[in-house]
Amino acid sequence: MCMHEDDSDIKIAPGHFEQHVELDCDEEADEFLTEKNNGNIAKAHDLGYKLAEEVLREDGESLFGIDDTEDRLAIKHRRILFAYAVDISLEEYLPNSLTAQTALNSFYDHLKESAPLLYNDISESGAFTLYILCRRTHTDHIEDCIGRTFAKLCEQEDVKSYQALGSALFDKYITTTERIIGKFQFAS
């Protein structure tokens, strides 16, 4: 949250900066209270937990359509891709950045507690960076780039079925995340 540090040794526009910082802090505090009072903070926390549970479920959407040809690496990257879909969906579909960040914190806290290996895989792999690059550079055909990236991460770069799988899974994970978010009925 907002912190006020001693800036007495800084001599830029005396008084003006302090007033601006206080206004920013007041606005943040007001937003937090509004979101807490309308129930959005509690909903965001519960949503993050629910989405983490969905990523971790052995019979859940992260393993939708799995077959015997997929190894542990593919299963790990399915879950990482699902986490990426959660990340961008929360950012896009929640009412504001405060609720999105609350849900993301809850999501990652639950993953860290329940599945520390997966949490570390998400945190330490370059997969998110590669998916972010897809989103930034292939805005018209993000699914194709995501599919190629997924196949590469699964060490199946030249296998068209893995590329198609990555694209289809990304679409599925986005749709699933949107559906779950919709059930929480956030206040606007």
KARA-V713375 format. One record per helix or strand of 2 or more residues. SS is the DSSP state (2 for helix, 1 for strand). FROM is the first residue (numbers start at 0). LEN is the number of residues. Records with the same first field share a line. If there is no record, write none. Layout:
SS->FROM-LEN / FROM-LEN
This chain:
2->15-22 / 39-17 / 60-3 / 71-22 / 96-18 / 115-9 / 126-11 / 141-12 / 159-24
